[in-house]
Amino acid sequence: KAALDAAGIEVKTNLEISQGLKFMALSKGDAVGRLVVIDKGSAMPELGRSDVALFLGDVPPTAPPVAAIITAQVQTYNSHLGIKYRQDKTPYFYKAFSDDDIAKLKQLSGKPVAVSCAGEDGTIKEATQKQADAYLKSVKPTGRVRLAPNLSENKARSYAELAATCVGKDGKWD
């Protein structure tokens, strides 16, 4: 910091850069799930695929897979979670909520909500349990999913080594 200051290079934080920003889509999509409101500074509760997490503070990098994430604090677009949720098509957005908006959302805490993020705006609306159940059914894997552990492995392998032993004749990872 001292060297940057001495060189006349101004440094701004993510919050300073995004001052005045009202909305940012980190990942687009639609989802339905139970709203869980996490107050700023609170410990993250246990969250699952059927939850819509509304973080009123920063989103921890350890946030698990959920139906959707909404945050009231600007996040970094290319963060680990931003990339992961884009891959999974999980709605994830920042929105500058008014105190009134937050009070209304807190009234929905524990209830099903529908989340939509198309890129220009993100919405959270009350939903029915039937809608939440239908959404969860639509994203749940069909058939039996079985991962075969290999407990004999005891070293880290390079990508090339893994590809040589784990990619089938069809070119897909086994």
N, C-alpha and C positions, 0 to 999 in steps of 0.2 A: 504494500500500500504506500509506504514512504517513497519507494522508487518511482511509482506511478505518479504520485503527487509532485515529486521533484521534476519529473519529465513533463509536467503540465497535462497529463492524461486524466481526464475526468472519468470516474467509475460510477456507474449507476446500478442499483439493485433491480431485480426483476419487478418488484413492487413500484419502484420509481418509474421505470420504463412504461409500465402498463397503467400508470395513473390515469384515471378517467375512462378506462376500458370497462364496458358494461357487460360484454358477453364474449366468450371464446369457446368454440367447439374443439375439444381435444379428441373426440371420437364421435362420429355420427351413428344414429340408430334409434330403435324403438324398443321399449321393454316395459314389463309390468311386474311389480313386486311390492313387498311390504316396506314402507318408508321407515328408515332408522335415522334419526337426527343425532349427530355427534357434535356437541358443543365445543367451541374453541378451547383447547387445553385439556379436554377430557381424554381419558384412555379409550382406545378403539375397542368397541365391544366385539363379541364374536359375530362375524358376518358370514352369510352364505349366498348361494346362487339365487335364492328367492328374495334377497334384500335389495332395496334401493337405498344407498348410503348418501346422506346429505351431510357433508362435512362443513361446519361453519368456520373452521380454521383450515390449516394445511392438511393435505391428504398424505398420510404416511406412505412411504415406499413399500411397506409390507402389506398394504391393503390386498385382501384376497379377491378371487373372482366373485363378482356380484352381478345382479341384473343390470344395475346402472350406478354411476357415481356422479354426484353433483357437488360442487364446492362453491363457497362464498368467498374464497381467497384465490387469487390468480395463481395458476400452476404453469409449469414449463411444458410447452407443447411436445418437445421431444424427450420428455422424461421416460423412464422405464415403464411406468403405468400408462402414459399416453400412448406409447407404441404398442404395449400389450393389449390394451383395450381396443385400439384400432384393429389389430389382428383378429380379435374375438368379436368385432362389431358390437361392442358394449358401449351404450351411450355414456359419455363422460364430458361434462362441460362445466365451465366457470360462468357464474352469473352474479351480477351486483344486485343483490336482493335488498329491498327496503326493509326497515324494521317491521312494517305491517305485513310484508310478504313472508318474512321469517315466522312471525306469530301465526299466520294462517297455515304455513307448512308444519309448524309444531303441533297444530291441532290435528293434522293428518298422521302424526307419528304412530306407528304400529298398524296402520291401515294400508290396504292395497292402493297403489298409485300407478298411473300410466305415465311414462317418461318418453318424450320425443325430442330428438336433436337432429335437425336437418342441416345445420350449419349456420343459418342466419339467426336462430333463436333456439332456446331450449324450454320445454314446458314440462310441468309436473301437475297432473290432474288426478283427482280422486277416481278410483276404479272399483270394480266389484271383485269379490273373491273368485267368482266364476272366471272373470277375465284373467286374473292372476294365475289361476290353476291352468287355464288354457295356454297361456304364454309359457309357463314352466314345462308343460307337456310338449309344446312345440320345439323347445330347445334341448330337451333331454335326449341323450343318445338312445337309439333303438338297438335292440339286440344286446348280447352280452359283451361287455367290455372287460377284457382280462389283460392286465399287464404282467408279463413274465419277468420276475426279478432275476438278476444274475449276481448272486452274492459272492461268487468266486473272484470277481474283479476287485483289485486292490491298488490300482494306480490310475492316475489321470491319463487319458489318451488324447492324442491330437485329433483334429477333425478328419484328417486324411486316414488315420488308423481306424477311426469309427466308421467312416464311409466304406472302407475296404471290407469291414466285417458286418456291417449293419444295413447295407443297401442291397435290396433284392434285385433279381434279374429284370424286374419291371421298372427299375430306377427309383423305387419308393423306399423310404426308410422302413426297416422292419422293427 
